[in-house]
Amino acid sequence: MRRIEGRSFNLFAAFLAAFVLIVGCKKPPRASFIFVQSNGGIVQFTNTTAGIIDSQTWKFGDTLPNSIETNPLHRYLQAGTYSVSLTVENSDGSNTYSHTVVIKQGNRENLDDHPQFEDADGYFYSRNTLEYGTSTPTVYNNIRGKAIAALYDSTDFLISVGRVSVNGIQLTQNGDNSYSFHSPDSSMYFRDEVRWVADGGNGFPPMVENIPKSFPVLQGIIPDTFNTKIDTTYILRTAKQIQFADSVIWNIETANGVLVAQKRTAGGVAGVFFDKPDLVKLKTPGTYVTKVIAYSFIRKNQLFQTVYYTKESFTTSSFQAK
């Protein structure tokens, strides 16, 4: 009887010791992570923490919100050096690991003065920039072509779609995943048909499109012969009516490109009024830039992605406000 009791006791003691050992082994997790950077300030973080995790918090070192996802994708909007930290915890405690992420400023394309649409997943812009002398607003003295492609994923990040070309010219892929070509002179500009070719990828199929619409006919901006007063109206007008345009964007901007006032009209017009509420936004006297963007567009469905192909005629001038 004693032998049986002793054996039972030993079995119980062994079980208890194993239970204590297992429970006692639970301890705070040890935080760690790795990351992979892509163009456009996009960083994919992967949680490689050792141990049991009840929760985690990521701080990315910028002004955007923290994340509690396991493996978050984060986009930095500006170049710089950022200290990223991951804090993990369980019922026995917490641990934090930090690492520096360096975001370098790549080449970027300014899309602000191109037409944009709420339902767009991507754009292929072809533009002719026309330059006129102040005394000859009906005869341009230079014309240059410009092409931009910008394709977005579901989180509005610009993404790569492989090689992109327009009329046989390959565009440069920029640091923000936009694509662009700028003609250095009048050796290249668009005439009528525009042929786009893109390899595809990241949710977009290979794309081959011939865009047949004519480019809008845009004359030069008639120069303002008087100083414009901030407390009056201003007529931004071209030498002739704009033809073959679906829509026209009329901008007034500061000398460094900050938008002050904007009007939108259909094609077939030759000018637009900026009234006193618009002009008081100028705030201070000085030189302001005017831009006219006349465009036509075609909307395409590319593997359930909505893509716009635009043909744009663009010109700019300036005026003095007092």
N, C-alpha and C positions, 0 to 999 in steps of 0.2 A: 504493500500500500504506500509506503514511504517512497519507494522507487517510482511508482506512477505519479505521485504528487510532485516529486522532484522533477520528473520529466515534463509534467504539465507546466510547472513553474518556469522551467528553462525555456520552453516554447513560448510562453507568454512574455518572458523577459526579452527574448530575441525579437518577437513581434513589436514589442514596445520600443525597443532600441531602434529598429528599422523605421518605425513611424516617426520617432523623434528625429532620426537622421534625415528622413525625407523632408519633414516640415522645417527642420532647422536649416536645410540647405537653401530655402527660399531667401533671396537677398535682393537688394536694389539692382536693377538692370544696369548694364554698362553701355552708355550711349555712344553711337558712332554712325557715320553716314558717308556715302560717296556721292559724286555728282558728275554729270556730263553736260557740257555747254554746247549750245548751237547758235547759229546766226540770230540776230535780232534780240540779243539779251535774254534768250530762253535757256533756262537751266532745269534739268531733270534731276531731282534729288532722290536717292534710294536709302532707306533706313536699314542699316546693318547692325543694329543694336543687339548685344548678347544678353540673354535672360528673358524673363517674363515681363511683358509690357501691359499695363492697364490703360495707359494714355500717353500721348506724345504731343509736344507743342514745338512748332518751327517758328523761329524769328529770322526774317531774311535780311535785316539790316537796312531796309528802306522804309518808306512811309506806307507801304501797302499792308493790308491786314495779315496777321499771323495765320498759320494753318495747323489743323489737327489731323490732316491726312497722313497716311502711312508713308506714301512716296509722292510728294507733291511736285507739280510742274509750276515753275515760277518764272515770270518775265520781268526783268529789270528795264525800266523805261529810260534810264540814263547811264552813261558810262561812269565808272568809279570803282572803288574798293569797298566791299561789303563784308561785314562779319556776320556769318550765319551760325545760329545756334540751334541745337536740338535738345530739348529736355524730355526725358522719359521717366516714368514712375510706375511703381506698383505699391502694394500695401506695406512693403518693407522700406520704402524710401524712393529717392529720385537721384538722377545723375544728368549732367549737362555736358555736351561736347560742342565745341565751336571750331569753325574753319573759315578762312578768308576766301572769298570769291571775287575775282577781278573781271569786270566787264569793260571791254575795250570798245571805243567808239568806231563803228564801221561806217562805210559810206551809206548814206540814206537818201531817199528820194522824197521831196516834198510833194504830197498829194493834195495839199489844201486848195490849190487853185484849179484842180481838175473836178469835173462833175462826179458826184457820188450819189448812190441810190440805197435806200434803206434795206432792200432785200438782196443786195449784192453779196455774193461770196467771192467775187473776183472781178478784176478789171484788166482790159487791154486797151491802153490809150495810144492813139497816134495823133500827133499834133504838128501843125505847121505854125511856126512863129514868124509873123510878118513885121518888118520894121519899115516905118515910113518917116520921111523927113517932115518937119513941121510945116513946110511950105508946099508939100506935095502929098496930101493925105489920100490921093487916089492912085498913086503909083508907088509901089514898094521899092525900096532900094536894097533890100536883103530878105532872104527867106531861108529858114533852117528847119530841118525835121527833128522830131523828138519822139521817142517811143518808150512807154513804161508798161510793165506788167506787174500786177499785185494780186496775189491769191491768198485767201484767208482760210484758217481752219475754224472749227466751231467755237473756239474761244477768242476769235479775232486776232490770232497771231498770224503774221505773214509767214508763209511756208514755201519750201522749195518744190518746184515742179520740173526739175531737170533743166535741160537746155530750152531756151526760148529765143525765137528769131522772128523778125519782121522783114518781109520782102527779101529774104535771103541773108539779112544782117543779123548776126547773133548778138543778143543783148548781154550786158554785164550783170552778173548776180551780185547785188550789194550786200552789205553787212546786215541789213534788216530783212533780207530775203525778198526785197523788191528786185525787179530787173529793169535795166534802162539802157538807152542809147541816145546820145546827143550828137547831132551833126555839128562838126566844128565850123562849117560854113555852108554856103548854098550848094555844095556838091551833092547833098542828099536832102530831098524834101519829098513829101507825099503828093502824088498827083490825083489819082482816082482810086483804083483798087488797092486794098491793103491785105496782104496775106500773112496770117499769123500761124506759127507752128510751135507747139510746146510738147515736150516729152510726156508730161503728166507725172502723177505721183501724189502721195499724201491726200488721197481721196478724189483727185482729179484724173480723168482719163487723158490719153494723148489727144491733143486738140489741134486740128487743122481747119482754119476758117478763112475764107475769102470774103472781105467786107466790101460790098459793091457801092454803097452810097457815096455820093459826091461830097467833097469837103465843103463846108460853108464858105460862101464868098463874103469876105470881110474887108472893108476899107479901113483906112487909118482914122484915128481919133482926131476930130477937129480941135485944134488947140484953143484953149481959153484965152481970149484977148484981153481980159480984164482980171485983176485980182479978185478971187472969190471971197466974199465975206462969210464968216462963219454963221451969221444970223440971217442968211438969205437962202435962196435956192441955187442949185447948180445943175446944169444939163450936161450929162455925159453923152456925147453923140459921135457917130461915125459919119464919114463923108457921104455914104449911100446906105440904103436899106440892106440889111443882112439877109442873104438868100441861102436856101438849102440847109437851114438850121432848124433842128427840133426845139432848141431852147438857147437862151443867151444868158450868161452871168456877167453882171456889171459890178466891178469892185472899186472901192476907194481904200487904199492902204497907206500906212506910214512908209517913210523912206526905207525902213528896215524890214518891211514885209508883213507888218501886223495889220490884220483886217480891221477896218474902221466901220465901213458901211457896205451893204450889198443889196442889189436888186436882181430879180430874175424875170425874164420875159420870154415869150415865144419868139421864134424867128420872124423875119419880115418887117422888123422895126429898125429905126436908125438912131434911137436914143432913149434915155430914161431920165426922169427927174429925181434928184436927191433934194428933199425939202429940209426945212430948218431943223426938225428933230434928228435928221441924219447928220447934218453938218455940225451941230453942236458937239457931236462925238469927236470932232477933230481936236477940240479942246485948245490947242495952241496954234498960232500962225506958223507957216512954214511950207515946205514942199511936200506934196502928197502925190502918190502914184495912182494912176488909173489903169485898170485892166479890163479888157473885153474878151470873154471866152465864148465863142459861138460853137455849138456842137450838135452833131446828130449821133444817134446811138442805135445799136441792135442788141436785143436781149436774147441770150441763148441758154438752154439747159444742157449742162455738161455733167452727166452721171449724177443727177439730182442736185447739182450745184448751179446756182444762177450766176451767169457771167455776162458782163456788159462789155461790148466793143464800141468804143467811141471814136469819132473823127472830129478833130477840133481845129479851129482856126483861132489864133491868139495874137493880140497886139496890146501894146502898152504905151502910156504917155505919162505926163505929170502936169500939175498945176500948182499955183501959189495960193495959199489961203492967208487971209489977214483978219 
